[in-house]
Each structure stands twice: as structure tokens, then as C-alpha cells.
Amino acid sequence: MILVERSAHVSAPVNAVWDVVQRAEQLPAWLAGVRAAEVLSGEGFGRRQLVQAGRGAAHEAEVIAYQEPTLIGWRERAKGAGARAEARTEIYVQLTSDEDEGGTVVRLIVVRWPAGPVKAALLRLGLRRVGADLEDSLARLTDLAAVG
């Protein structure tokens, strides 16, 4: 398991941030590396969505954590030819009201279970990039939530 997390303060109330992060169609606007996303079925816990990465890979995802308006998490599995079922990624967005500063503290967490030791080694080499992507995502989310 490989875990990367970043957090930032957003100058918007929890509900405004929640409105952005809980909508699948908003993922490309704020989550780095996502080109397109659509809901396949359901809503809230158990919702199924299709997430397309910038490199063209499609991942079917299921919402596995949902506590309105403070937590959403989903599990992605690769889809298509050559996809390895045992490889998976979980992404969590945790929101906490920041009463002292006003606004919201957003915590992004990525947990990856690579498909074997070679993939694990490659993922570890890319941890700096994953962290930079999370920081970019937080900056984009800050802009989106602030404009409402």
C-alpha cells in the first residue's frame, strides 16, 4: 500500500466545497489527471462512476465512503484490455470546518495498491509527482469553491 496526502485551507464554507467535490461531473475541473467523469448509476454511497484519466485510461469507480457534507471516497479499478483486477486506487476528500480562519480545511488522500512488486517500485518513484498533482488539485479546488 502506498499513501499520499495533502491538505489546504479553502476560503469557502464546507457546503460550498462539498457541492464541488461530491459531483462526479466536476472532477475534471479540479482533480489533476482527470479528463472526464460521468455517473453510471446511483448516488451517494455505492454510486458508480466512470473516470477517464488524461492519458486516456478509463477507470470504473465506486463511492465507498460518503458522509455528507464532510467525506467522500471512491475506489477505482482499471478497465479494459490488460487491466489488472488486483491493482486499485482509493481517493478520499475530507472536509473540516475551520472556524478560526473561516472556510474549510480540505484533505486529499490517495491510497494505491499496486499490482505486484515492480509496479510498487515504479509507484514509489512517482510519489513526488502524485504529491504535486494533489497540490495542484487543491489549488484548483480552492479557486472553484471560492467562486461558488
Order of alpha helices (4+ residues) and beta strands (2+ residues): beta-alpha-alpha-beta-beta-beta-beta-beta-beta-alpha-alpha
